[in-house]
Every structure is written in C-alpha cells, then in structure tokens.
Amino acid sequence: MSDTTDRDPEFAFELRVCRWAELAWHPDGPRPAIVARQLGTRERRWDTVVVEVDPEAFAARHALSTDGFDSDLLRVVRHAPAEWRWYRDAIPEPDFPWRHVVPAVHRAAGRGLVEKRRGSRNRVEYRQTAPYPDWIERIVAIENKPNLDASAARALADQLEHDVSRALADEVWVATEATGRRVEPALLEDMPMEVGILAVDGDSADVLWHPSKLTPDPDDARRRLVLAERAYDRGWRTYLDTMRPDCRHFELDRRGRALVPRCAAKQCYQSQRECAHSCAEFEPDPPAWRTKGWPIEGGPGKGLRRILESRRERARRRLYE
C-alpha cells in the first residue's frame, strides 16, 4: 500500500517519528529517553515530546509507580518528608486553599506512594515510602510536518517563534519527510534559526539543521516536571483511547518499525478524527470474536491494546535494564 492512499498522512508520519525517536534518539548520539505525543500546556501543544532521562533515576521513578502523577499527586509525592510531618509543614504553600491538598495526600497513600497517619491535634501527617528521584535530563519538542512547503512553514512560524522565546523545552525541532533531493526543500523555507530540522526517511532521520540550546526559566521547573510525568504516563501509543479498535475493520499495519492504524473498509491509514463513533463504516467485533479466551479476554481490539501497552512497558524497561 502506498502513501498516496493515506487519508491523513500526518498522523501516520507522526507515529513513525515517535517510533524513530524511541529507538534512535538523539541525532547526535544515543541518549536514553521516553517519547510521548500530543502533549503541552494550556498555551501550546506539541506533536512529539521527548524526555531525556537519567537511567538510574528513571529506574527509581519506575519502581515508585508505573503510572504517571497528575499535578496534585506530584506536589504531595515530590515533597514527601523522610520522617512523619504535618502535610502543611512539608509541602510548599499552594496558590489555592489547603483543603484541596488533603485529598491528594489520601490518594497518594491509597496508591502506596506515601504513608499517612493522624498525628497530634488530629492533624494529617505523612512520610515518603521512597524519595521522588530527579529523573529528567532534558525536554525536547518536535513538530511533525511531512510536507513542509512554504504554506506549512508560514503556518508553523509563529508557533515555533513562541516555542523559542518561551523556552519551556530545551530544544525545538521540525521533522519532515525526506524528498531525496540534493537540497531538501525544508532548508529553503523561512524557519526560526534556533529550530532544528530533521529529514525522516523510513526508519532513519538526518539532521538538516541543528537546533540552538534553549535556556528554560527556573520558575518553569514544576511545569516541566508535570509535562514529563504526563509523557511518562501516556507514552505515544495511547491513540487507541480515542479510536475504535473494537471495529472489525480496524488493523495495525507495519510501517517500517512502527505499527500504524489502518482501516480495511476505507483502505487508508486513518486518523483519530476519522476513526470515531460517527464513522459510517463502523462494525463492532462479532460476539464470537469478543468472547474468545478464558474467561473472556475480548476480541482483536483488546488484543491490539495489550500489544501496544506491552510495547510501551518494554520501551520503558529498556532504558535502565
């Protein structure tokens, strides 16, 4: 099947970039990293986020929990004391009422992340089960544009200028499809000089332009940590959460070393926008498929989800084993 039949080549390209980054990051030499997609802040969302990690510290983070921490949990776990303390003495004062912090302490204790008790004057006290490690080395943002022509470059310019000036990430890249020409068209477009350019060809990528090293604001440390925790939790294979793998036409097709969703009914690599509840081609798995296994393991859709989840976990463990 050729790319000419793709309904949304950007989505397939994005997954290929994520898989390449998972296997071969960084272009200047191997660096242990986790990869996520469609993450960001209220002001900006990136196609791909690469979090470079310290392997030993990452192993400690993984041992603490295989799930990510939301902002509230992160506040509690990160500041958990080694010895019993009243939670108000352990956690920096938030910009919202303290009563909203207590449920997060209870949630953290319920997940075994901390221990809690009632101390003097019936106060909620808690302590760590293990210290929260400093596992993040750098955060890198990648925008994916397989066809980076002049109009696409103009549309990206303001966003990339914002990324450079805001410096929430340590590096900003644009990934585009390699054309094989002597001079790649991406080099001729008007892009911020601080932004790196990657030409992706199958399972490999060449650096057309090296990015500048940005200097994140120390005041953004917490925001960067929340972003990294979301990347750790979601990874880049969570697209099944917003698609219909329970449809009999849903397939995962191999594109190089990546598995890309494909619709057998439409004969295309579909996107999350197309593979939705409103799709006219949707047909649920037959009951005989969904009741295979013992006791009931579900049909092909459940199997595909298990495959992607196991691959995400395998990619995590490869960083420190």
N, C-alpha and C positions, 0 to 999 in steps of 0.2 A: 504494500500500500504506500503511495507516495504522499508527500506533504501537500500536493495540490488538492487533495480531497479533504484536508483539515478544515473544519468549520471555525475553529478558534486556535490557530497555530501558536498564539502567545501562551496559552495555558500549557500546551504540550512542551513548548520551549522552556517555560518556567520550571516545570518538573525536571526536565533534562539538566538545566543549570543547577538545580538543587542537588541532584544526584552526583553531578560532576564535583560540586563543592564538597559534598560529603566524602567523596573518595580521594580527591586530589587537592584540597586546599592546603597551602596558599600558592599562587602562581610563582612566587619567588623561592619556594621550598616547602616541604611538608610541615604543617602545623596542626596539632590536634584541635578539632572544632566540632561543634554541633550546628546543624542547619535548620532553619525554620522558614516559613513563607507567610506573606500577608500579615506582617506584624508592624507595629509602630506606636505612635502616640495619638492623642486627640487631633493634633495638627497635621500629622504626616504618617502615611502607611507605606512600607517598603515591600517590594515583591519578594525579595530574599534577604534574610538576616543570617549572618554567620557570626557565631560567638566562639572566639578562640579561647581555649581553656588551659589551665594548668592540670595535667593528667592526675597528679596525686591529690590535689584539692578537689578535682572533679569526682574522683572515686569516693572521697569523703562525702561530697554532696549527694551522690547517688546512693550511698549507704544510708544517709539520713532519710531519704524518701525518693521513690521512683516517680512521684507526682510533683508538679510544679507548685509554687506557693503564690497565691494572689497577694495583693499589696498588704492586706490586713495580716495575713499569716506571716508574711515576710517580716513585718515590723516586730511581731512577737518572737519569732524564732531567731532572728538575727541578733536581737538584744537580750536573749535569754541569759540570765546570770548563771555562773557555775554553782553558786550557793543560793539557798532559799532567800528570796526578796519579794517585797510587795511589788506588784507589777508596775505601779506608778514610779517607784524608785529605780526600776530597771530600764524602762522604755522612755526615750525622749518624748517630751510633751508634744502631742499631735496638734494639728490645726483644726480639730473637731472635738466634741465632748468625750471625756474619758469613758463614759458608759458604753461607747461603741467599741472600745478596745477589749472589754471583758469577754464578749462572745468569741473573739478571735483567740483569746487565751484558752477558753474551753475547747474550741475546735482543734487547736494545736495539741492539747492534752489528749483529746479523743483519738487523734491520729498517732499518738505515741511520740510526737516531736518534742514535747516538754513534759514535765511533771508538775502538778499543781496541788495545792492544799489550802485549807483555811488556817490562817495564822492568827496572831493576836488581833483583838478587836474585830474578829471575823473577816479580816482582810484576805483577798485572794493573793496568795504567794505562788511563785513558780520558779523552776530552775531548768536548765538545759539537760537533755539526755546526751547530747553531743554538740560541740560548738559548730556554728554555721561557718563553713570554710570560705576563704577568699578565692573562689574558683575561676573567676573571669579575668582573662588577659586583655582582650580587645573585642570590640563590636564593629562589624563591617556591614554596610548596607549595599545591596545590589539592585539596580533597576534592570528589568529584562525587556528588551525590545528587539525581537528577531529581525525586523525590517526597520533599521534605523535610517530612514530617509530624512530629507530636510524638514518635512512637516512634523515627523515624530520628534526630531531633535528640538524643534521650536516648542513643541508641547512640553517637553521634558525640562527645558532650560530653567524656567522659574522654580520648578521643584528641586532641581539639583543645586541651584544657587542657594535656596533655602537650606538644603542639607549641609552645604559647605559652611555657610555663615552660622548656622545653628550648632554644628559640630557635636551633635548627640552621638554620632558614630565616629570611630577613629579613622575610617576610610570610607569612601563612596566610589562605587563602580557602576558602569553600564555594561551589560552583557548583550551582545548582538550576534546574529548568525553570520558565520564566516561565508564570504562570497567566493573566495579563491582568486580574486583579482590581485594584480600587482600592488595596488594601493587600495586598502579596504575603504569603502565609502564612509564609514563612521569617522575616519580621520579627517574627512573633508568638511564635516558638519561643525556648526558653531556650538561647542560644548565648553563648560567651565574648565579651565586648565587644571583645577585641583581634582577633577574626577577622572578615575582610571577607566580604560575601555578594554573589554575582553571580546575576542572573536571566538565563538564556540563552534567547533566542527566535530560533530558526532559526540564522542566521549572525551574529547580533549578541548583545551582552550589556550589561545595565545594572547599574550599581553600586547595590545597595540599602543597603549599609553599608560604609564604608571601614575597612580594617584599620589596626591600630596598627603602627608600625615597630618591629620587634624588634631586639635587640642581641645578635648571636651572640657566643659566647665565643671570644676569640682562640685558645684552645687547640684549637678545633674547625676551624682553618683547613685542616688536612690532610684531615679527614673531609669537609669541604665540597668540597674540590678533587677527591677521589675520586668523590664523588657527581656533580659536574659532568662529570667525564670519562666516567662511565657514561652520563650523559644525552647527551653528545656522540656516544658510540659507538652507542647503541641507537636514539635518537630515540623516536618514539611509534608507528611503523608496523611494529614488529617482531612484531606479533601473529601473523603468518603462520608464525613459527618454532615456534609451539605449536598451530597449527591444521592442517587438511588441505586446502590449496589444490589438491592433486592429485586431489581428488574431482570427479567430473563435475558434481555439484550445487553446487559452491562458486562463488559470484559476489561481485563487489564492486559494491554498489549506491550510487548517488549520493544522499547526504542533504545538501542544500544544497551546500556546497563541500567536504564530506568524503566519502570512499569508505568504506562500512561493509560488513563481510562479511555475506552473506545466503545462506541455504540454500534452494535451489529445491525440494528434496524436502519440507522441513518448512514452507516458506512463512513463514520468520521470519528476523529478524536474530539470528544465533546468537552465542554467546559462545565463548571458548576452552574453557570447561568442556564445552559441548555438542559442539563441532566437534573431536572427539578420535578416537583409534584405536578406541575402544569403540563408536562410533556405528553403530547398526544400518542406517542409510541409506547408509553409505559405499559408493561405487562408484568404483574407480580410473578415471582417464582411459583411454579406449580406446587401444590401441597406435598406431593411426593418428594420434591427436592428439599423442602424445608424440614421434613421430618426424618431425614437420613441421620444415621448415627444413633448412639445410645448415651443418655436417654433421648434428648432432642438437641442436636448440635446446629440445626439450621441448614439453609441451602448454600449455594455458591456465594451469595453476598456476604454471609457470615464468615465463610472461609477466606474470602478476599480480605476482609477486615483483619482477620487473625494473621494473615500473611504480612500485611503492612505493619501491624503492631509489632510482630516479632522482628521484622527488619529494623524498625526504629530502635528497639531494645538492643539488637545486635550491634547497631552502629554506635550506640552509647558505650557498650562494654568494650568495644574495640579501642576506645580512647585511653583506657588505663590497664587493660589486661596484657 
